[in-house]
Amino acid sequence: MTGFPLRTLLVILCLCVSAQPGRALDLVGVNQSGAEFGRVNAGLPGAPYGRPGRDYVWPSDGVIRDWAAAGARVIRVPLRWERVQPVLRGPVDTAELRRIVNTASAAGLSTILDLHNYGNRWVEVDGVLKQAQIDGPSALVTRADYADLWRKLAQAFAGDERVHFDLMNEPHDLKSADGATEAVQLARIYQAAVDAIRAAGAGNVIHIEPPRYAKASALVGSFSEAALTIRDPRNALVFHVHQYLDPDESGRHAVLAGGDHELGVKRLAPVTEWARKNGKRLFLGEFGLPAGGDPDLLEASRRMLTFIHASDDVWAGWTAWGAGSLWKSDYPFRLNPADTASPSLQLMRDFFAK
């Protein structure tokens, strides 16, 4: 903890004494997985990006209402670029997204549309599917292609303040054609999308994820300067990070690194101070609550959420990972609104606005 600002140390010390839920936030909820599932390069005749209802599913109206009944106030909906815009610069199919948004809004929920592509997408070249990074050395997918997608999504949801745009889930290992650093590359890709969204007349909140799989440490590390170059005339950007508490921060293991109940607070304290210093807003888009109810990981998660709620001058909210009908029964972070006996669901309820 050496080198933390005094204010951060005082907050951490206070939270060590009391880990009770803090103040209510407007955007607290869950990731509803399904539309990002399944093989994208399956090579299926007529369905190269997977078959809806078999390889992947969109959140059902019923489960959206179930999460609203459980107290959630927002759902984050992962989706693949290829499935809403199969052809670059082509039409965008927003039918399922509109259904989800309408159902969520009627239930009192906001919706975060999460482009779950990690900084790239699949494209068909001479009958063969190839994966390419945005503005990468292959030049198969450009930032103008990416901006075209967001312009069309923005046109579809402009004026709906309950819809947020998460520009790219967990970008990582980006390479540029001109030798720019990953941070600069990502910032200019994001700027193209922001410009396209605002040119479409949409004032929706926009979520910006840092590189290195959106780890909070990247926002105060390699991306800290480049992030501040992204301009929004509406001043409605939210910097969106992910923070898992397992040893490698991958979200693959339902175990608390080092058994440290303060780990989440320690990892989020620097980014919280960065946001305060620079007048920015933050959102915790992913963290893992153990399906098995591991007491150490649950306690660390409780303290992390308490820290976020106590820092509502910069934190806008959070969405836990991960709900959805396609997770296997042994997936360590599965969340189900019907599992009322789940300690993880009870922890979430403790923090949902009442």
C-alpha positions in Angstrom: 0.0 0.0 0.0 3.1 2.3 0.0 2.5 5.3 -2.1 -1.3 5.5 -1.9 -2.7 9.0 -1.4 -3.7 9.8 2.2 -7.4 10.1 1.3 -7.3 6.6 -0.2 -5.7 5.1 2.9 -8.3 6.6 5.1 -11.1 5.2 3.0 -9.5 1.7 3.1 -9.1 1.9 6.8 -12.7 2.8 7.3 -13.8 -0.1 5.1 -11.7 -2.5 7.1 -13.8 -1.7 10.1 -17.2 -1.9 8.4 -18.1 -3.9 5.4 -21.8 -3.1 5.4 -23.5 -2.0 2.1 -22.9 1.6 1.2 -25.1 4.2 -0.5 -27.3 3.2 -3.4 -26.1 3.7 -6.9 -28.3 4.1 -10.0 -26.6 1.4 -12.1 -26.3 -1.8 -10.2 -27.0 -5.2 -11.8 -25.7 -8.1 -13.8 -24.2 -9.3 -17.1 -26.7 -11.4 -19.0 -24.5 -13.6 -21.3 -25.6 -15.6 -24.3 -25.4 -13.5 -27.4 -21.5 -13.7 -27.3 -21.5 -17.5 -26.9 -20.6 -20.1 -29.5 -18.2 -20.5 -32.3 -18.1 -17.6 -34.7 -16.0 -19.3 -37.4 -17.9 -22.5 -37.5 -18.2 -22.4 -41.3 -21.8 -23.4 -41.2 -23.7 -23.0 -44.6 -25.8 -19.8 -44.3 -24.7 -19.2 -40.7 -21.0 -18.6 -40.5 -21.3 -16.7 -37.3 -23.4 -19.3 -35.4 -27.1 -20.2 -35.2 -29.4 -18.2 -32.9 -31.1 -20.4 -30.4 -28.5 -23.1 -30.8 -24.9 -21.7 -30.8 -26.0 -18.6 -28.9 -29.1 -17.0 -27.4 -30.3 -13.6 -26.6 -31.6 -12.8 -23.1 -35.3 -13.8 -22.8 -38.0 -11.3 -21.7 -38.6 -13.6 -18.7 -35.1 -13.5 -17.3 -34.9 -9.8 -17.8 -38.0 -9.3 -15.7 -36.6 -11.8 -13.1 -33.5 -9.7 -12.6 -35.6 -6.6 -12.3 -37.7 -8.4 -9.6 -34.5 -9.3 -7.8 -33.7 -5.6 -7.5 -31.3 -5.1 -10.4 -31.4 -1.7 -12.1 -29.2 -2.5 -15.1 -28.2 -5.4 -17.4 -25.1 -5.5 -19.5 -25.8 -7.5 -22.7 -22.7 -9.0 -24.4 -23.1 -9.4 -28.2 -20.8 -10.1 -31.1 -20.3 -7.5 -33.9 -20.6 -10.2 -36.6 -24.1 -11.2 -35.4 -25.7 -7.7 -35.7 -23.7 -6.7 -38.8 -22.6 -9.8 -40.7 -21.2 -7.7 -43.6 -18.9 -4.7 -42.9 -20.7 -1.4 -43.6 -23.9 -3.4 -44.2 -27.2 -3.1 -42.5 -27.4 -3.6 -38.7 -30.0 -6.0 -37.3 -31.3 -4.4 -34.1 -34.5 -6.5 -33.7 -33.3 -8.5 -30.8 -31.6 -5.6 -29.2 -34.7 -3.5 -29.5 -36.8 -6.2 -27.9 -34.3 -6.5 -25.0 -34.2 -2.8 -24.5 -37.9 -2.4 -24.6 -38.4 -5.3 -22.1 -35.7 -3.9 -19.8 -37.0 -0.4 -19.9 -40.6 -1.5 -19.1 -39.2 -3.4 -16.1 -37.3 -0.3 -14.9 -33.9 -1.4 -16.1 -31.2 0.3 -18.1 -29.3 -1.6 -20.7 -25.6 -1.6 -21.5 -25.0 -2.9 -25.1 -21.5 -4.5 -24.9 -19.7 -5.2 -28.1 -17.9 -8.4 -27.0 -15.2 -8.6 -29.6 -11.9 -7.9 -27.8 -10.7 -5.4 -30.4 -11.3 -7.5 -33.5 -13.9 -9.3 -35.6 -14.2 -12.1 -38.2 -14.6 -11.2 -41.9 -15.1 -13.4 -44.9 -12.3 -13.1 -47.5 -12.6 -15.1 -50.7 -15.0 -17.5 -49.0 -12.7 -18.0 -45.9 -13.4 -16.5 -42.5 -10.5 -14.6 -41.0 -10.1 -12.8 -37.7 -8.7 -9.3 -37.9 -7.9 -6.5 -35.5 -9.5 -3.1 -35.9 -7.0 -0.9 -37.8 -4.5 -3.8 -37.6 -1.7 -4.6 -40.0 -4.0 -6.7 -42.2 -6.2 -3.7 -42.9 -9.2 -6.1 -43.2 -11.1 -4.2 -40.6 -10.7 -0.4 -40.2 -11.7 2.1 -37.6 -14.1 3.5 -40.2 -15.8 0.1 -40.4 -16.1 0.1 -36.6 -17.4 3.7 -36.6 -20.0 2.7 -39.2 -21.4 0.0 -36.8 -21.6 2.4 -33.9 -23.2 5.1 -36.1 -26.0 2.7 -37.1 -26.5 1.4 -33.5 -26.6 5.0 -32.3 -29.2 5.9 -34.9 -31.3 3.0 -33.6 -31.2 4.0 -29.9 -30.6 7.8 -30.0 -32.8 9.6 -27.5 -33.2 6.5 -25.3 -31.2 7.5 -22.2 -31.6 4.1 -20.6 -29.3 2.6 -23.3 -25.6 2.8 -22.8 -22.9 2.0 -25.4 -20.0 -0.2 -24.2 -17.7 0.4 -27.2 -15.5 -2.8 -26.9 -15.2 -5.5 -24.4 -11.7 -6.3 -23.1 -9.5 -5.1 -26.0 -6.0 -6.6 -25.8 -2.7 -7.1 -27.7 -3.7 -4.6 -30.4 -1.2 -4.0 -33.2 -1.3 -1.0 -35.5 -0.3 -0.6 -39.1 1.7 2.5 -38.4 3.6 1.5 -35.3 1.5 3.4 -32.8 1.4 2.1 -29.2 -1.6 0.0 -28.1 -2.8 2.8 -25.9 -2.7 5.4 -28.8 -4.2 2.9 -31.2 -7.1 2.1 -28.9 -7.8 5.8 -28.1 -8.1 6.7 -31.8 -10.3 3.7 -32.5 -12.6 4.8 -29.6 -12.5 8.5 -30.8 -13.8 7.4 -34.2 -16.8 5.6 -32.5 -17.5 8.5 -30.2 -17.5 10.9 -33.1 -19.8 8.7 -35.2 -22.2 8.3 -32.3 -22.5 12.0 -31.6 -22.7 12.8 -35.3 -25.8 10.5 -35.4 -27.4 12.8 -32.8 -27.2 10.3 -30.0 -26.5 11.6 -26.5 -26.3 8.1 -24.9 -23.7 7.4 -22.2 -20.6 5.8 -23.7 -18.4 3.3 -21.9 -14.6 3.2 -22.6 -12.7 0.1 -21.6 -8.9 0.1 -21.3 -6.6 -2.5 -22.9 -5.1 -5.5 -21.2 -8.6 -7.1 -20.9 -10.0 -4.0 -19.3 -8.1 -4.5 -16.1 -8.4 -1.5 -13.7 -4.6 -1.4 -13.5 -4.3 -0.6 -17.2 -6.4 2.6 -16.8 -3.8 4.0 -14.4 -1.0 2.4 -16.3 -0.4 2.2 -20.0 -3.7 3.8 -21.0 -3.9 6.6 -18.4 -2.6 9.4 -20.7 -4.2 8.2 -24.0 -7.6 7.9 -22.2 -7.6 11.6 -21.5 -7.2 12.4 -25.2 -10.6 11.0 -26.0 -13.0 13.9 -26.4 -16.8 13.8 -26.1 -18.8 17.0 -26.8 -21.6 15.6 -24.6 -19.2 14.9 -21.7 -20.9 11.6 -21.2 -18.0 9.1 -21.1 -17.7 6.5 -18.4 -14.4 4.6 -18.0 -15.3 1.0 -17.6 -13.0 -1.6 -15.9 -13.1 -5.2 -14.9 -11.7 -6.5 -11.7 -11.5 -10.2 -10.9 -10.0 -11.2 -7.6 -8.4 -14.6 -8.5 -4.6 -14.8 -8.6 -4.2 -13.9 -12.3 -7.2 -11.6 -12.5 -8.6 -13.7 -15.3 -12.0 -14.6 -13.8 -11.4 -18.3 -14.4 -11.0 -19.3 -10.8 -13.5 -18.8 -7.9 -10.7 -18.3 -5.4 -9.4 -15.2 -3.6 -5.8 -14.3 -4.3 -3.8 -14.5 -1.1 -6.9 -14.7 1.0 -6.8 -10.9 1.2 -10.3 -9.5 2.0 -9.1 -6.0 1.1 -7.7 -7.0 -2.3 -10.6 -5.5 -4.4 -10.3 -2.2 -2.5 -6.6 -2.1 -3.0 -6.9 -2.8 -6.7 -9.7 -0.2 -7.3 -8.2 2.6 -5.0 -5.7 3.8 -7.6 -8.2 4.1 -10.4 -10.6 5.8 -8.1 -8.0 8.5 -7.4 -7.2 8.8 -11.1 -10.9 9.5 -11.8 -11.1 12.1 -9.0 -8.0 13.8 -10.2 -9.2 14.0 -13.8 -12.9 14.5 -13.2 -13.9 11.2 -14.8 -16.7 8.7 -14.0 -16.1 4.9 -13.5 -18.0 1.7 -13.9 -17.1 -1.8 -12.8 -18.4 -3.9 -15.7 -17.3 -7.4 -14.5 -16.3 -9.1 -11.3 -16.9 -12.7 -10.2 -19.2 -13.7 -7.4 -18.7 -17.4 -6.6 -21.6 -19.7 -7.4 -20.4 -22.0 -4.6 -20.4 -19.2 -2.1 -16.7 -19.2 -1.2 -16.7 -17.1 2.0 -13.4 -15.4 1.4 -14.2 -14.3 -2.1 -17.7 -13.2 -1.0 -16.2 -11.1 1.8 -13.7 -9.5 -0.5 -16.4 -8.8 -3.0 -18.6 -7.2 -0.3 -15.8 -4.9 0.7 -15.0 -4.0 -2.9 -18.7 -3.1 -3.5 -18.8 -1.1 -0.2 -15.8 0.9 -1.4 -17.5 1.6 -4.8 -20.7 2.7 -3.1 -18.8 4.9 -0.7 -17.0 6.5 -3.7 -20.1 7.4 -5.6 -18.6 10.8 -6.5 -16.8 8.9 -9.3 -18.3 5.4 -9.5 -21.6 5.1 -11.5 -22.3 1.5 -10.7 -21.4 -2.2 -11.4 -22.6 -5.3 -13.1 -21.6 -8.8 -11.7 -20.5 -11.6 -14.0 -22.3 -13.8 -15.1 -25.9 -14.7 -15.6 -27.2 -16.5 -18.6 -28.8 -19.8 -19.6 -25.8 -21.3 -21.5 -23.4 -21.6 -18.6 -22.6 -25.2 -17.5 -23.7 -26.2 -14.0 -20.1 -26.2 -12.8 -19.2 -22.7 -14.0 -17.8 -21.0 -10.9 -19.4 -17.6 -11.5 -22.9 -18.5 -12.7 -25.7 -16.3 -11.4 -29.4 -17.2 -11.5 -32.1 -14.8 -10.2 -34.2 -17.9 -9.2 -31.5 -19.3 -6.9 -32.7 -17.4 -3.8 -30.6 -19.5 -1.5 -27.4 -18.4 -3.2 -25.1 -16.3 -1.0 -23.9 -14.5 -4.1 -27.4 -13.5 -5.0 -28.0 -12.3 -1.5 -24.9 -10.2 -1.5 -26.1 -8.6 -4.7 -29.5 -7.9 -3.2 -27.8 -6.2 -0.2 -26.4 -3.7 -2.7 -29.3 -3.3 -5.1 -31.1 0.0 -4.7 -34.3 -0.4 -2.7 
